Amino acid sequence: MGLNNMANTYVALATNTLGTAASSVTFSSIPGTYTDLVLVSSVLTTVIGGVDIHMTFNSDTGSNYSRTYISGNGSSATSNRQSSVAYIRINQVSYPDNNSIATVGITNIQNYANSTTNKTVLTRSSNASDGVDAVVGLWRNTAAITTITLTGNGGNFAVGSTFSLYGILAA
Amino acid sequence: MPILGIMASQISGHLWAPDGAYDALSTVTLTASTASITFAGIPSTYKHLQVRVSYGLASANNPTWRVNGDTTGANYVGHHLWGDGATAFANAQTSGTVYWSYIPNASFPGAAIMDFLDYANTSKNKTMRTLTGSDGNGSGEVALWSGAYLQTAAISSITLAGGSNFTANSSFALYGIK
C-alpha cells in the first residue's frame, strides 16, 4: 500500500531519545505558528519507586500551575488535584522500577500561542503494570508558550526514553 | 476541493485546501460570545474527524453536541467517566441531551479533543469520544465522554452549543483523518 502525500498539518517539531539518563528534557524556541502542540512520551526509569514527569513552561518555576486528574489502578478509580504548585504533573500512574515497561503519554497543549488566555493541558497516560489516568492541567499565564521543560521528579529518565513534540496547524 | 461551511454569529474561520492524511478543514475563533457553532458541509472523503477545542463559557455549564441538525433526543446516547478532584464518577446519558465537556468555573478555560469515528459510513450508527477537562486552580474536572448518534447517515454537520455562551477567543478546529 502506498503512502499518501502528507500535508504539513501535523508537523514533527523535535524528538529526543535519551542516550544517557537525564533529569530533564527541554523543548525550546517553539514557534508560535501552530494552534496546538502534542507531546508524545515513552518513559523508562531505573529509580526504585519510579519517577513522575513535571511539566513547566517558559522557565516559570512559580506556583502558577494546577491540575485535576482521574486514575485507575486495576481495583479502584480515584480523583484528586494539586493547586498552586510549581509544575503540572502530567502522569498519575506510578512508574515501574524494573525499567522494562514504559509509561506512555500523549499530552495536548491547547491554543499554546495565544496571548489572551491561561493555558490548558490535557493528558492521557498509562503504564501497563500500574494503571491509567487522565489529567487536565492549567498554567495561569497568558504568555505564548515557547519553552517546555519536563523534569523527572524523584530521579532520572532512563536511557531509551523518548519525547516527541508535534505542532498542529489550524485552517 | 470540498467546500466546508462555517456557521456562527461571530467567526473568524476560513477555508483550507486539504491534501494530506491529517487535514485542517476549518477553524472558528470567536470574536464575541456565541451560543453555538456549526461545521457544515463536511465532506465524506475522510475516515475520521477530530475537533480540537479551546474554550470558555459565560457561566459553569455542560456544552452539548448534535450532528446533521438532528435534535431528536432519542437519537443520542452517551457515557461519562470523570473526576472532580475528589471523587471518580461514571454515568450514562440515555435518550436526551448529550454533552462533551464541562466547565465548573467560568473564570478558567476548558479544552477538548473530540473524535468522530468512521463518520461517513452509512451502514453503522456513529460514535464519538472526547478527552476534556477544565482546571481552575482549586476546582475543575477531567473527563472521558463517549457518545453515539443512533443513525446510519453520514455526518455532514456538527453543532456544538455551550449551554451558556462560548466566550470570545474560544476556538474550534475541525480536522479530517484519512
Interface residues (C-beta under 8 A of the other chain):
Chain A: N4 N5 M6 A7 N8 T9 Y10 T35 D36 S66 R67 T68 Y69 I70 S71 G72 A77 T78 S79 N80 R81 S83 S84 N108 Q110 N111 N114 T116 T117 N118 T120 V121 L122 R124 A134 V135 V136 G137 L138 R140 I168 L169 A170 A171
Chain B: G13 H14 L15 W16 P18 D19 G20 A21 Y22 D23 A24 L25 S26 T27 R52 V53 S54 G56 L81 W82 G83 D84 G85 A86 T87 A88 A90 F108 P109 G110 A111 A112 I113 L131 T132 G133 S134 D135 G136 N137 G138 G140 E141 V142 A143 L144 N169 S171 A173 L174 Y175 K178
